[in-house]
Amino acid sequence: MNLRILCRASLCLATLLAILIFPLASSGYAQGLARQSGADGPIYIVQEGDSLWSIALRFRVSIEDLASANGIGDQNQLTVGDQLIIPGLTGISGVLTTETVSFGETLTSLSRRHGIPIETLAQLNHLTSPAELYAGTDLVLLEQDVQMSASRRSLLAPGQSLFELGISQEASAWAYTNANGLEKSWSALPGDVLQLPVSDTPEGTDTAPGGLPGAIRAVELNPQPFVQGKTAVIEITGQDGMEMSGSLNEQPFNLFPDASINGYVVLQGIHAMTEPGLYPLVITGTLPVEAPYFGAPFAFSQAVLVKAGDYVFDNPLTVSPETIDPAVTKPEDAEWAALTTPVTPEKLWDGAFQSPAPPPYNDCWPSRYGSRRSYNGSAYIYFHTGLDFCGGVGTEILAPAPGRVVFAGPLTVRGNSTIIDHGWGIYTAYLHQSEILVKPGDLVSTGQVIGKVGGTGRVTGPHLHWEVWNGGVQVDPMDWLEQSYPR
């Protein structure tokens, strides 16, 4: 009897030990194989949600090289806590981590903030040019350098010496020299944004992006990355008294004062046919005239990513040849663009837009925005510029938000059409109507009947084609139904 009890106890103990030991052996799988492979280099500790593919992508190495450096044969044998050697970083050791690069950071500002030489940062991130450090990318850092101290950012104005800057900021020129890795006090260049640690500054420290002057506290981009056919929102928070302008991909955008964030907001459409890739986002202006900024000019440029909208390809369509004749379409397109380009400073809407179609058609969409199109056997060089709603001839069309009518009349391609200005460069348009019930200059309210569905212009059947224009660009109307802009 005692022997049976002893055997059972031994069996239970062995099982318990197996349960405890197996996870430890599993979590040490990668590092054990890495040691066997004889590889050398910095390590990354696997986090929840990581895969070998995502780690390779983050550290810009091939999945084959990553597996080889760690002696990994089965890519599924990867668990949280595993230590992976990251190949291709000769001469660097330590634990690696990543952080997302904010708009307003440069290779120089990140080097100063983290205390890492620019050359090491470039090697860690496989950078061949500072321009590759786009907003939203993952920056590879050594873990011991991740902790950042708060700092005050100061712009060195044209004609200003480091000694003069120090006096204006109640700090010494030597403090700036040491904190920013400058060889001499005259090594700083006009326009350079210098940082000063908390211990060397008076009140008012911050941890905002280090490549921007201290008067700018934050620049938020939404969505990030930007997307083909979507509305990009840029919010700039800062001191009162700044004057600002800017551009995206060399196209100027409009900035509107927004007291709720003590700064400016930008709403700018991304064209649906924009090639995915990196584009320059530029912010320029003058700082407040009061000390310690003294009205100094500034300019900052950083690349931002535009990704594909993954739009579908519609079946080829057959329409009246006149409606795709460039002799007809180009003048009409130019007139349409001219009507939706002017910017009125007053924002007339509040909250999400209401559907322009009444129930039961408000959630019936035979064709969505952005789909690529072919007409009469052409290549897919067209895209659907709006959102189509179901509804037969005579179905009422409703104003989705308050605004002022700027156009109401017949066109060859668009048929009987109406355009409403909602302010801040936001317009909505209503095409193919059977009847127009408003005229230019009319102020309309949310839910007001402004027309009736028809089948005029370039159509294959009666429906409402609804467009939203943002900054001279047609954007996805569905976004404006589902969320409030700018926030």
C-alpha positions, -999 to +999 in steps of 0.1 A: +000+000+000+028+024+010+047+014-021+017+023-043+013+057-027+050+063-031+048+054-068+018+077-073+036+105-056+067+100-077+046+100-109+029+132-099+062+149-090+077+138-124+046+152-142+048+185-123+085+189-131+078+182-168+051+209-169+074+234-152+105+226-172+089+224-207+080+261-210+115+270-198+130+248-225+107+261-251+114+298-243+151+291-245+148+274-279+159+303-301+187+315-279+200+280-274+202+275-312+217+310-316+245+301-293+251+268-312+252+287-345+282+308-333+265+340-345+273+374-329+255+407-327+228+426-308+198+408-296+160+414-296+137+399-270+105+385-287+073+403-276+037+393-277+024+393-313+058+390-329+066+365-357+099+358-374+085+376-404+075+408-385+108+409-367+127+406-399+106+434-414+111+456-384+149+452-384+152+453-421+169+419-426+158+389-446+139+362-428+164+337-441+194+356-426+175+360-393+167+323-391+202+313-401+218+336-374+197+320-348+198+284-360+160+283-364+147+256-386+110+258-377+097+294-379+068+284-356+092+276-328+092+312-315+078+322-281+076+354-260+109+360-242+132+343-268+164+362-275+172+366-312+205+377-326+199+404-353+225+399-381+242+426-402+250+450-373+288+444-370+304+460-340+271+467-321+261+448-290+232+451-265+195+447-264+175+462-293+141+478-292+120+500-315+099+532-313+077+550-338+092+581-353+070+612-348+066+639-373+090+666-363+120+643-356+153+642-376+183+619-374+201+648-356+173+654-331+170+617-323+208+613-320+208+642-294+178+630-275+190+594-271+227+601-269+235+578-298+260+589-325+243+596-359+266+570-375+253+543-351+217+553-356+222+551-394+238+516-390+211+503-367+184+514-392+203+507-424+198+543-435+217+557-465+201+591-463+184+612-435+154+615-458+146+578-453+135+586-417+099+592-425+071+599-400+056+566-387+085+544-394+100+521-367+133+534-353+157+508-340+175+518-307+197+502-281+176+496-250+199+513-226+195+545-246+157+545-248+150+566-216+146+602-227+149+632-205+126+661-210+142+690-228+136+726-240+139+731-277+153+764-290+156+776-326+189+793-334+177+823-355+197+838-384+224+861-372+220+848-336+250+834-317+249+806-293+258+830-265+228+852-274+205+822-275+218+811-241+211+846-226+175+846-240+169+811-226+185+817-192+212+791-200+248+790-209+262+785-243+283+756-229+252+738-218+239+739-254+273+728-267+275+698-244+238+687-247+238+688-285+272+672-292+286+704-308+323+706-313+325+743-306+300+770-297+301+783-332+293+748-347+255+754-345+239+766-377+210+791-382+177+772-382+191+744-360+168+733-332+189+727-301+179+708-270+187+714-234+181+689-206+157+696-178+185+702-152+199+730-173+166+748-181+141+770-164+104+761-162+084+750-193+102+718-203+087+693-228+093+661-247+078+672-280+095+662-314+131+675-312+133+688-348+106+715-342+110+748-325+099+750-289+068+771-298+054+740-315+043+714-289+030+686-312+021+677-347-004+648-350-011+630-382-043+610-387-045+584-402-009+573-401+001+564-427-020+584-451-042+564-475-052+569-511-086+586-513-089+594-476-090+627-457-057+635-439-060+654-407-030+673-394-032+690-360-005+715-349-005+725-313+016+754-301+021+789-287-003+817-296+011+842-321+025+818-347+019+823-384+020+791-404+017+776-439+024+742-454+023+718-483+019+681-490+037+668-520+044+704-531+007+712-530-001+740-505-028+732-480-050+754-458-045+758-420-074+768-398-071+782-362-085+758-337-089+771-302-097+736-288-061+725-294-045+760-292-032+756-327-041+748-362-059+720-380-055+709-416-080+688-436-065+676-469-077+650-493-053+624-507-061+617-544-074+582-550-048+577-578-018+589-558+011+564-562+018+547-529+051+559-515+069+587-496+059+624-501+073+655-484+051+672-457+064+708-452+055+733-424+069+768-425+061+800-407+072+825-381+073+821-343+057+845-318+073+879-317+076+878-279+107+864-261+121+839-263+111+834-299+114+869-313+095+862-345+121+839-359+113+822-392+113+784-394+108+756-419+106+718-414+102+690-440+098+653-434+086+625-456+052+608-449+039+576-462+009+572-485-003+536-487-027+519-512-064+521-506-069+486-520-098+496-542-115+471-564-118+470-602-154+474-615-167+455-645-162+474-678-190+499-684-206+511-716-218+547-718-225+574-744-193+581-763-199+619-758-195+615-720-159+602-723-148+625-752-119+647-739-133+677-758-163+674-735-149+661-703-118+683-699-137+717-699-164+702-676-137+688-652-120+722-651-153+740-643-161+714-616-126+718-600-128+756-601-161+754-582-147+732-554-113+749-550-122+782-531-118+781-494-142+799-471-129+804-435-161+796-417-168+760-407-205+754-412-208+717-402-205+700-368-201+663-363-206+635-389-225+641-421-261+627-424-268+604-454-281+623-484-304+594-492-336+588-470-345+554-456-345+527-469-318+539-494-294+554-468-275+521-465-278+508-501-247+515-522-245+499-556-210+513-561-184+525-536-158+553-539-124+546-554-131+516-576-111+516-608-131+519-640-130+512-677-154+529-701-162+516-736-132+492-736-107+517-723-079+509-699-086+512-662-076+549-661-107+562-644-119+558-608-153+562-592-152+597-576-181+593-552-205+570-534-236+558-553-270+554-535-299+533-546-332+550-554-355+554-584-363+586-603-380+611-579-364+598-547-356+628-524-320+640-520-312+655-486-285+680-475-260+661-452-249+692-433-254+730-433-239+748-462-243+773-490-252+763-526-225+774-551-237+756-582-270+741-594-275+733-631-271+708-660-238+694-672-231+668-700-212+642-679-226+649-645-262+656-655-283+679-633-259+687-605-256+707-572-226+717-552-228+728-515-199+746-498-196+736-461-166+758-453-129+750-448-125+737-483-152+710-478-178+706-506-204+680-513-219+673-548-250+656-561-251+643-596-276+628-622-307+645-606-341+646-623-349+678-604-329+705-587-347+722-558-321+748-548-302+777-565-268+792-560-266+814-528-292+793-509-283+784-473-294+748-466-298+729-434-292+693-425-320+671-438-334+697-462-347+683-495-324+698-522-333+676-553-346+644-566-328+613-580-326+609-617-306+593-646-291+624-664-256+625-676-231+596-678-251+568-662-262+533-668-294+538-647-310+562-622-292+567-589-276+594-567-239+599-572-226+618-541-192+633-538-172+649-510-144+673-519-116+681-495-089+706-504-097+703-541-096+665-540-125+640-541-123+618-510-142+588-497-177+600-486-182+570-464-156+583-440-176+615-436-207+595-427-190+574-402-169+599-383-166+635-373-139+658-388-115+671-378-120+648-348 
